[in-house]
């Protein structure tokens, strides 16, 4: 121990004497280790830590899909959930929920009556039992709460409890007014419990007995419930899928009209929670690993350069009896000190980077995945500290072992003679350093190509026509209470008046409203019925994504009319039923024929619900005449193909929940005050939510590729800078040790351009070898990144050529400065130097 402490003290003094080298090495290590520690913090939170539920690895999402459809997280109907619960041999239990929004008008802690729009979930009573979570205050739902006609009860989130009731535990047992209907609060969830993070968290849960949609239990064909099951002990996901295959086949035989052609899928909750994050995170983790390798190569180059100057010191130590093992241990101790200090600096870099990493787009990928990583989950903990410590020591071994072995390989008689002995070692070190520089350039080029592919992807995404004009459009959501607006006509009148008043406000060009906005993450579809055609076989129906819109919606959003006409104020309740379809629907349903004048219906409108049995169908009453065709709109995302869409007049199909859009002449947010004022003037108890701009929705839809691009480009920039330093250091050192040779060349009449060309050509040979290896690595990286690319090939020639040219250019710059120094060597001083 005494010897080790002595080695550490000597190592610290040695590093302190070589401040320039030490600072350069610490800077490289801080960037490499810090980047890895920061990204590992994300990996730890997103991919490694268990979800905050009991035995979370046994939780599986159960979803429905058509045969031969890609695996998805589409919902089930409540009768299907009951069937799976009763028939499954692998699932311990299965719970289900469906989302909605309520207007909360309960008094807050100050006694003020401030309406608020919150998200709720109608759940089976066993949801919290399946998750393994219980209320912190009060009780969970019981089986009796699921019965039709049961007392209206609700459980509230900790956030809503604090926000609306000031944390008063006495609220349990008190009523809360939701959409004008009174519910009794029976429980408060724990502070750390989060359920769903698609646009917003859920704040209120209610059992099936309090379900506003009382017909849900009979609507087998209306799939609106997400389902979550818990595997029995020792059961596997594969066994669960086999079990669901059997149940799906049985349901297809029993209910061919609703279940033929459909499958049930079992998917790990963990995998579904992070499926949209894993590819980008793994690519970035590999990229930051490359940065660390480049940093290690740089530090190794610096230490190899210092090893040459320490040959005489090592020779003296050897002459005094120090064996090679003792010399290696001393050098590795110095390098370990350097690695540990570099790791500490890296932790500082990581902690500074967390604010950037905390904004990673990580919301739940859909409405049917009940959890998403929160920004508070991304923090430096004991696992990250242990990883960083291990990485620092491992890095010290990687960058320090080769220089230590090289420096300890001494023949002390030669080393004590001076230059002659040093020359042999120098040549050996030069080959090592050249190899390290080639590796640095190769890794840097690989990252530059990856960043270039993402740049081209992002440019292509921004060039995609979304089908609407997002500029200068304010948007907000309005959810009308079914108690206050029980009449569909009254709901339609509210939105008509709201849109008309907003259109008359100063600085407003147009206003409209739609049931679902593009890129909002909310959508709904139903099978389409075409007049004059036989019903499609189960599983082969064309799905129509439907929207109720006001007549001014298309003009406000800048959606072009391709054929026929737009909806107008004449398309009122008493007028003939009409609809407008998009180009994709016109093409898929009618091919080359014009859809104008054709009649269609959506199954949802044809259903007639009964309180005591399955719904009946009235197709003739649901038929609508197609009067127009509008441009395709990218509703799901800019990467996705447009879906068949049908737009119906809100006057003929009134809905209580709509997104309002307001096109302004200037800054759209300047109209926010008018929006609040107009809504309050119509109904002072009506809240609005999700106030923002359509441009924000468009930006959010490409937030993840933008984030990945920024990080990968940052890593690539750091890698290039480190590579430039590596090339410069090798060439500068080469000039230094060849001072006598260059002096002789100049003395014999060598021209400056010849001397410069000699140095530059030596450096460019290294760069060319690195570029060649880097291009091969970039091909492999492109294949790994293929899922992140859009509109560009993984082997895009333009990107590869530009990246190679960039690395070549920076290599020339890195070689030029040492070459210029070589041309200014005084031959007389060079010849006297030895």
Helices and strands as residue ranges (DSSP letters): H 2-17, H 19-43, I 44-48, G 56-58, E 59-66, H 78-87, E 91-104, E 116-123, H 127-131, E 137-138, G 143-146, E 153-156, H 158-165, G 169-171, E 175-178, E 181-188, E 202-207, G 208-210, G 216-218, E 226-231, H 237-254, H 256-259, E 262-268, H 269-309, H 311-319, H 324-357, G 375-377, H 382-408, H 412-417, H 419-463, E 473-479, H 488-504, E 508-514, E 525-530, E 543-549, H 553-557, E 561-564, E 578-582, H 583-590, E 599-602, H 603-606, E 607-610, E 613-617, H 619-622, E 624-630, E 645-649, E 657-664, G 668-671, H 672-682, E 689-693, H 694-701, H 703-737, H 739-747, H 752-784, G 786-788, H 797-823, H 827-832
